[in-house]
C-alpha cells in the first residue's frame, strides 16, 4: 500500500506546527535559522515559498529581512548548491512569531488553490539548469524587496512570483516555473517604474 506524497502546503503547515513546540514559542520569536533547520533537505523550493508568503501581505520591515535571506539563497541557487546555507549572523535574525504565523495561515488558502493544478510536467523547466536561472530571477526580486517598496500593494508582486517559483520547483512543475518568470518580469517592471519615478522626482527637486 503506497501513500501519496505530502503536498507543499502540508509540509509548510507541519513546519509551523513543529516550530510552535520549540523554546522560541516562550520568547514569542522564531529565528531564520529555526525555519531553515526545519526545512532540512527540502532545499530551495520550500525556502522560496516560506520566505515568499510573508510578502503577500503588507507588513513593514519584513520584506527587508526576507529580502536579505532570499539574496543569500538566490546566489546559492545560481552557483548550483544542493542544500541552502546561511551565515550564523543571518540565521540568528529573529522574526515575530505571531505575525509570521498569522500571515502564513492567511495566505495558505492561496497556496492550496494553486496546488490543485500542479503536477510534474515540463521537467526541464524545473531541473538543475532552470534552477540556476530561477536563482538569478530570485536575486532581482529580493533586491526589489529591499530597495523598492510598492505603494498600496506592498511586496505582493515579488511575493507572488517567489511562491510560484518555489511551488514549481517543489512540485517539479515546469509550467509553474515559467509562470514564475512571467510574474517576476511583471514585478520587476512595476518596481523599476516606481524606482524611476522616485529618482526622477528627486532629481527634479534637487537639480
C-alpha positions as MATLAB code, in Angstrom:
seq = 'XXXXXXXXXXXXXXXXXXXXXXXXXXXXXXXXXXXXXXXXXXXXXXXXXXXXXXXXXXXXXXXXXXXXXXXXXXXXXXXXXXXXXXXXXXXXXXXXXXXXXXXXXXXXXXXXXXXXXXXXXXXXXXXXXXXXXXXXXXXXXXXXXXXXXXXXXXXXXXXXXXXXXXXXXXXXXXXXXXXXXXXXXXXXXXXXXXXXXXXXXXXXXXX';
ca = [
       0.000    0.000    0.000;
       1.566    3.283   -1.105;
       0.962    6.686    0.388;
       0.701    9.812   -1.703;
       3.484   12.355   -1.189;
       2.778   15.312    1.036;
       1.604   18.455   -0.673;
       3.694   21.564   -0.244;
       1.028   23.243    1.911;
       1.018   20.214    4.230;
       4.791   20.420    4.622;
       4.636   24.146    5.417;
       1.851   23.508    7.945;
       3.872   20.748    9.610;
       6.886   23.060    9.867;
       4.760   25.676   11.639;
       3.309   23.045   13.966;
       6.771   21.740   14.834;
       8.089   25.233   15.437;
       5.218   26.019   17.810;
       6.573   23.415   20.246;
      10.115   24.824   20.400;
      11.632   27.148   23.021;
      11.041   30.082   20.657;
       7.337   29.922   21.491;
       8.171   31.122   25.003;
      10.071   34.075   23.581;
       7.452   34.977   21.018;
      10.172   34.876   18.381;
      11.414   32.449   15.762;
      14.788   32.801   14.090;
      15.567   32.465   10.406;
      17.861   29.598   11.388;
      14.975   27.785   13.103;
      12.974   27.870    9.879;
      15.893   26.776    7.714;
      16.659   23.896   10.076;
      13.034   22.767    9.838;
      13.334   22.585    6.055;
      16.318   20.226    6.318;
      16.877   18.669    2.886;
      13.727   20.067    1.322;
      16.005   22.503   -0.427;
      15.297   25.713   -2.207;
      11.728   25.359   -3.448;
      10.225   25.336    0.044;
      12.603   28.102    1.118;
      11.253   30.368   -1.613;
       7.680   29.650   -0.526;
       8.382   30.079    3.176;
      10.100   33.430    2.693;
       7.807   34.492   -0.155;
       4.473   34.005    1.614;
       5.031   36.775    4.211;
       5.386   39.272    1.358;
       1.858   38.620    0.115;
       0.600   40.887    2.889;
       1.942   44.395    3.627;
       3.969   44.160    6.844;
       6.505   46.977    7.334;
      10.083   45.795    7.797;
       9.500   42.126    6.968;
      10.352   42.446    3.237;
      13.827   43.689    4.165;
      14.517   40.658    6.377;
      13.143   38.168    3.862;
      14.922   40.009    1.040;
      18.318   39.586    2.717;
      17.697   35.868    3.252;
      16.489   35.448   -0.323;
      19.596   37.140   -1.727;
      21.708   34.516    0.047;
      19.501   31.708   -1.265;
      19.453   33.127   -4.798;
      23.242   33.235   -5.035;
      23.461   29.630   -3.850;
      20.852   28.534   -6.391;
      22.765   30.283   -9.145;
      26.066   28.583   -8.288;
      24.367   25.184   -8.040;
      24.335   24.354   -4.322;
      22.007   21.487   -3.426;
      21.253   22.473    0.188;
      20.629   26.033    1.434;
      23.079   27.574    3.914;
      23.035   30.864    5.807;
      25.736   32.607    7.871;
      25.240   32.442   11.634;
      24.560   36.168   11.935;
      21.638   35.989    9.486;
      20.423   32.677   10.938;
      20.098   34.379   14.344;
      17.813   37.089   12.934;
      14.519   36.993   14.827;
      11.086   37.122   13.222;
       7.873   37.934   15.143;
       6.241   34.529   15.582;
       2.652   35.754   15.851;
       2.830   37.909   12.727;
       4.667   35.266   10.709;
       2.213   32.535   11.668;
      -0.802   34.772   11.007;
       0.482   35.766    7.579;
       1.218   32.203    6.515;
      -2.151   30.978    7.787;
      -3.949   33.753    5.879;
      -2.071   33.031    2.664;
      -2.219   29.233    2.892;
      -5.585   29.034    1.022;
      -3.881   30.724   -1.937;
      -1.182   28.044   -1.886;
      -3.648   25.178   -1.663;
      -5.650   26.541   -4.602;
      -2.570   26.605   -6.806;
      -1.705   23.065   -5.693;
      -4.917   21.736   -7.230;
      -3.482   22.293  -10.714;
       0.143   21.316  -10.092;
       1.742   18.129  -11.361;
       5.172   17.089  -12.670;
       5.452   18.395  -16.256;
       7.969   20.144  -18.489;
      10.632   18.742  -16.174;
      13.454   20.541  -17.999;
      11.904   23.853  -16.935;
      12.224   22.823  -13.274;
      15.547   20.973  -13.453;
      19.051   21.942  -12.270;
      19.813   24.301  -15.166;
      16.460   26.042  -14.831;
      17.040   26.374  -11.086;
      20.168   28.435  -11.760;
      18.139   30.829  -13.922;
      15.448   30.947  -11.249;
      18.202   31.911   -8.812;
      19.024   34.959  -10.942;
      15.345   35.963  -11.057;
      15.031   35.491   -7.287;
      18.081   37.724   -6.782;
      16.378   40.541   -8.687;
      13.133   40.058   -6.750;
      14.995   40.050   -3.433;
      16.764   43.320   -4.271;
      13.390   44.840   -5.146;
      12.006   43.699   -1.782;
      14.731   45.651   -0.018;
      15.020   48.750   -2.189;
      11.637   49.384   -3.787;
       8.572   49.176   -1.526;
       5.491   49.379   -3.736;
       2.687   51.686   -2.524;
      -0.745   50.167   -1.742;
       0.182   46.591   -2.662;
       3.366   46.294   -0.619;
       5.594   43.475   -1.843;
       2.781   41.334   -3.225;
       4.110   41.077   -6.841;
       7.504   39.858   -5.642;
       5.959   37.541   -3.045;
       3.607   36.000   -5.590;
       6.431   35.350   -8.062;
       8.574   33.797   -5.309;
       5.769   31.465   -4.196;
       5.036   30.337   -7.745;
       8.737   29.710   -8.361;
       9.003   27.748   -5.126;
       5.906   25.669   -5.782;
       7.060   24.942   -9.340;
      10.450   23.707   -8.125;
       8.979   21.698   -5.240;
       6.319   20.005   -7.380;
       8.641   19.747  -10.435;
       6.054   21.657  -12.448;
       7.796   23.462  -15.318;
       4.606   25.299  -16.264;
       4.535   26.972  -12.853;
       8.228   27.842  -13.141;
       7.508   29.570  -16.457;
       4.585   31.402  -14.828;
       7.018   32.445  -12.107;
       9.268   34.059  -14.718;
       6.306   35.971  -16.149;
       5.285   37.193  -12.695;
       8.896   38.093  -11.898;
       9.106   40.144  -15.096;
       5.887   41.949  -14.150;
       7.142   42.630  -10.601;
      10.444   43.900  -11.995;
       8.697   46.260  -14.396;
       6.490   47.627  -11.609;
       9.464   48.041   -9.290;
      11.627   49.630  -11.978;
       8.829   52.028  -12.881;
       8.404   53.125   -9.271;
      12.160   53.412   -8.791;
      12.484   55.551  -11.901;
       9.612   57.796  -10.771;
      11.191   58.306   -7.345;
      14.606   59.009   -8.860;
      13.205   61.418  -11.435;
      11.276   63.232   -8.714;
      14.367   63.543   -6.541;
      16.428   64.865   -9.449;
      13.721   67.403  -10.287;
      13.679   68.664   -6.683;
      17.423   68.978   -6.200;
      18.535   69.849   -9.720;
];
